[in-house]
């Protein structure tokens, strides 16, 4: 399914945090790619309507990072992609922790 972000795509680098557009989006993607670790992805669902798709994917990144530290990330992504005129799918919303419950600050009493 999706191979790369759309120019206006939005990744979410952590639970409840949005990288935004432009440099923040690029930095979030480059950070994970810079680890040089393989990602295991297990698609759970894909819902396609015309040129838009919603995918639910369980994923894991695990291994030793270039600096020697152990890295482990996992989640269940909820992503939205669009098929371009070239037939390639690109993320519109790249939400790697899509099904995680977001922790909201408690209201002041």
Backbone torsions as a table, in degrees:
resi	resn	phi	psi	omega
1	UNK	NA	-124.5	-173.3
2	UNK	-63.4	140.7	179.0
3	UNK	-113.1	-26.0	-175.6
4	UNK	-155.8	161.2	179.4
5	UNK	-74.9	149.2	170.4
6	UNK	-73.2	155.5	-179.0
7	UNK	-53.4	-32.3	179.6
8	UNK	-101.4	11.3	-178.3
9	UNK	-63.8	157.8	-177.3
10	UNK	-128.8	112.6	175.0
11	UNK	-90.7	159.0	176.8
12	UNK	-119.7	105.8	-173.5
13	UNK	-73.4	-15.4	179.8
14	UNK	-159.6	168.2	-178.1
15	UNK	-56.4	115.7	176.3
16	UNK	78.3	6.4	179.5
17	UNK	-116.1	137.6	-179.3
18	UNK	-115.2	130.7	179.9
19	UNK	-74.6	-26.1	-179.7
20	UNK	86.9	-151.3	-176.1
21	UNK	-112.9	169.7	174.5
22	UNK	64.4	-132.1	-173.6
23	UNK	-58.7	-36.1	179.2
24	UNK	-64.8	-41.4	178.7
25	UNK	-66.1	-43.7	-179.7
26	UNK	-65.8	-42.9	-179.9
27	UNK	-62.7	-40.5	-179.9
28	UNK	-63.6	-42.6	179.5
29	UNK	-68.5	-44.7	-179.0
30	UNK	-63.7	-32.7	179.2
31	UNK	-61.1	-50.8	-179.5
32	UNK	-67.0	-41.8	178.8
33	UNK	-65.4	-34.1	-179.4
34	UNK	-65.1	-19.6	177.2
35	UNK	-68.2	-23.1	179.2
36	UNK	64.4	24.2	-177.9
37	UNK	-103.0	147.9	178.5
38	UNK	-72.1	152.9	174.9
39	UNK	-114.3	132.1	173.2
40	UNK	-99.1	124.1	-179.7
41	UNK	-123.2	130.8	179.1
42	UNK	-122.4	96.5	-179.8
43	UNK	-58.7	134.6	178.0
44	UNK	-104.6	-44.8	179.7
45	UNK	-147.0	149.5	170.3
46	UNK	-140.4	121.9	179.7
47	UNK	-116.4	116.8	-175.2
48	UNK	-115.4	132.2	174.1
49	UNK	-132.4	108.2	-177.1
50	UNK	57.1	-114.4	-177.1
51	UNK	-107.0	17.6	178.6
52	UNK	-119.9	139.4	179.2
53	UNK	-136.5	143.3	170.5
54	UNK	-109.9	125.6	178.0
55	UNK	-120.9	143.2	174.5
56	UNK	-118.8	119.1	-173.3
57	UNK	-136.4	127.3	170.8
58	UNK	-82.8	133.4	-176.3
59	UNK	-140.1	155.9	177.1
60	UNK	-144.7	136.8	169.1
61	UNK	-121.6	124.2	-177.9
62	UNK	-148.1	137.4	176.2
63	UNK	158.2	-167.6	179.8
64	UNK	-99.1	122.0	-180.0
65	UNK	-71.6	164.6	-179.8
66	UNK	-56.1	-27.8	179.6
67	UNK	-85.0	3.9	176.9
68	UNK	92.2	-5.9	179.5
69	UNK	-84.1	152.0	175.9
70	UNK	-78.2	135.0	178.9
71	UNK	-119.7	136.4	176.2
72	UNK	-147.3	118.6	176.3
73	UNK	-130.6	143.6	175.3
74	UNK	-155.6	158.0	178.7
75	UNK	-179.4	-177.1	172.9
76	UNK	-123.8	111.1	-175.6
77	UNK	-81.8	146.7	169.1
78	UNK	-125.3	102.8	-173.0
79	UNK	-118.9	152.0	175.5
80	UNK	-121.2	132.0	-178.3
81	UNK	-131.6	158.6	176.2
82	UNK	-125.9	137.5	176.2
83	UNK	-83.3	125.6	179.6
84	UNK	-83.1	173.0	179.1
85	UNK	-60.2	-22.8	178.9
86	UNK	-84.1	-0.9	178.9
87	UNK	89.1	-7.1	179.0
88	UNK	-84.8	144.8	176.6
89	UNK	-91.0	137.5	178.3
90	UNK	-131.4	139.4	-179.9
91	UNK	-65.7	133.8	166.6
92	UNK	-96.2	-42.5	175.2
93	UNK	-128.4	118.6	-180.0
94	UNK	-110.6	96.4	-172.4
95	UNK	-118.9	83.2	-173.6
96	UNK	-63.8	-21.7	179.4
97	UNK	-112.3	35.6	-171.5
98	UNK	-54.5	-32.0	-176.9
99	UNK	-101.7	2.0	178.6
100	UNK	-75.3	140.9	178.4
101	UNK	-74.4	127.3	-179.5
102	UNK	-79.1	136.0	177.4
103	UNK	-87.7	118.2	178.7
104	UNK	-98.3	142.9	177.1
105	UNK	-61.9	144.9	178.9
106	UNK	-71.3	143.5	179.2
107	UNK	-68.9	142.9	177.5
108	UNK	-67.5	138.9	-179.5
109	UNK	-89.9	NA	NA
